[in-house]
């Protein structure tokens, strides 16, 4: 099954999204640290953090589902190069 066929089939798309999301949950990171720290201060901190995270995640999943995956699959596309460049710049500034 190719990537395009997998994305067009809703069942495999949701299964793939679930597996990718689950792998992110298993790796503790900044989101986990913020959730724990803020959870001591506010009972609804987890809901607020999850809602804020979904504001970024859901549109990205929809964009990929509705056919923009071809822009991300070509390594020489301007979109892929721009995302890589800005991601590298942001990562570099956070490390310093």
N, C-alpha and C positions, 0 to 999 in steps of 0.2 A: 504494500500500500504506500503510495507516494504521500508526501507532505500535503499536497494540494487536495488529494482525495480525503485524507484524514481530516482536514479542516472543514471540508464541505459536508461531511457526515456529522450531524450534531452529537450523536452518542460518542463517537471516538474523540471529537473535539472536547466534550465535557470530561471525558475520562482523562485525556491528556492534560487538560487544565487542572483537574483534581490532583493528578500525580505531581505536576510541577509545583502546585501550591503546597502540597503535603511535604515535598522535599524542602521547601522554604521554612516550613513550620518546625521541621526536625533540627534545623541548624539554628542555634540560638544566636541572636545578633542584637543590633541596636533596638529593633522593635520590641524584642523581649525585655531588654533592660529598661526601656522607657515604660513599658506596661507594668512591670514590677514596681518601679520607683513611684510612678504616679498612682498606682493602685492603693498605696498606703495613704495617699492624700484624699482621693476622691473615689467614691463607690462606683461611679459611672465612667471612670477613666478608660476601662477596657472597651466599652461601647464607643466612646469618643475616638479612641485610637483606631478601632476597627472601621468606623465610619470614614475617618479621614484617609485611611489606607485604601478603602474601597473607592474613594473618589479618584484615585490615581489608577488603580488596578482594573476596574470595570471598563472604563473607556479604552484602555489598552487592549483588553481581551476582545472587545467589540470591533475595534479597528482591525485586528488580526483576523477575526472571524469573517468579516465582511469583505475580504479580498485584498487587504493591504500587505499581506504576507509576502507577495512577490517583490515588494520594495525592500524588504528586509533580507530576502534570500539571495539577492545578487550582491556579492561582496564589493563590487565596484560602483554601486549606485550612490548617488550624491547623498541620499537620506542616510544610508548605512555609514558612509564616511563622516557625515556631520554628527551623527549620534556617537560614533566611536571617538571623534575628536573632542567633543564636549564632555563625554564621559571620562576621557583621559585627563582633561584639564581639571574637572571637578575632583577626580580622585587624587590628582597630584596636589591640589591646593588643600585638601582635607588632611593629607598625610603630613604636609609641612606644618 
